[in-house]
Amino acid sequence: MTPNKENDSVFSFPCDFPIKAMGHASGNFEITVLEIVRRHAPDLTENSFKSRPSSNGKYISVTVTIRAQSRKQLDAIYMDLTACEHVLMAL
């Protein structure tokens, strides 16, 4: 019997999953990250995200917690985030 790749994970879906993106602090970075994540998780609420500036204010991190449905969904979000020129790092 071959393993099911969808279930071959340490996560049990659906689950709450925090996604963090970091970039240069600008007025649009938070909106950009939210738009990217919302493409794949349209049920986000205002309480689904938080942001935090770096100590010098040059960078900002945005954490969006979604109700992840599958590994495929998470992979798609990370691919879109890392493809965005404004995102320096996605965790």
C-alpha positions in Angstrom: 0.0 0.0 0.0 1.4 3.4 -1.0 1.2 6.3 1.5 -1.3 9.1 0.8 0.8 12.2 0.4 -2.1 14.4 1.6 -2.1 12.5 4.9 1.7 12.1 5.1 2.1 15.1 7.4 2.6 16.0 11.0 -0.6 18.1 10.8 -4.1 16.9 11.1 -6.3 18.9 8.8 -8.2 21.1 9.2 -6.2 23.0 11.8 -5.3 26.5 12.8 -2.0 27.5 11.2 0.0 30.7 11.6 1.7 32.0 8.5 4.3 34.7 9.0 5.6 37.1 6.3 8.4 39.7 6.7 9.2 42.7 4.6 10.1 46.3 4.5 7.7 48.5 6.5 5.5 50.3 4.1 1.8 51.3 4.1 1.0 48.5 1.7 2.9 45.5 3.0 0.2 44.3 5.4 -2.5 44.7 2.7 -0.4 42.8 0.2 0.2 39.9 2.5 -3.5 39.7 3.4 -4.6 39.8 -0.2 -2.2 36.9 -1.0 -3.4 34.8 1.9 -7.1 35.6 1.3 -6.8 34.2 -2.3 -6.4 30.8 -0.7 -8.3 31.3 2.6 -11.2 33.6 1.9 -12.8 33.3 5.3 -10.2 35.5 7.1 -11.5 37.8 9.9 -10.1 41.0 11.3 -8.8 38.9 14.3 -6.9 36.6 11.9 -3.9 38.7 11.6 -1.4 40.8 13.6 1.6 42.8 12.6 4.7 43.9 14.5 7.4 46.3 13.4 11.1 45.6 14.0 12.9 47.5 16.7 14.3 50.0 14.3 11.0 50.3 12.3 12.6 49.3 9.0 10.9 45.9 8.7 7.5 44.5 9.6 6.2 41.0 10.3 2.7 40.0 9.6 1.2 36.8 11.1 -2.0 35.5 9.6 -3.7 32.6 11.2 -5.9 30.5 8.9 -8.0 27.4 9.3 -5.8 25.3 7.0 -7.7 22.6 5.0 -4.8 20.8 3.4 -1.0 20.7 2.8 -1.8 21.7 -0.8 -3.5 24.9 0.4 -0.5 25.8 2.6 2.0 25.1 -0.2 0.0 27.4 -2.5 0.0 30.2 0.0 3.8 29.9 0.6 4.5 29.8 -3.1 2.5 33.0 -3.7 4.1 34.7 -0.7 7.7 33.9 -1.8 6.9 34.9 -5.4 5.9 38.4 -4.2 8.8 40.9 -4.5 7.7 42.7 -1.3 8.0 39.6 0.9 11.6 39.1 2.1 10.8 35.9 4.1 7.8 33.6 4.7 7.7 31.2 7.6 
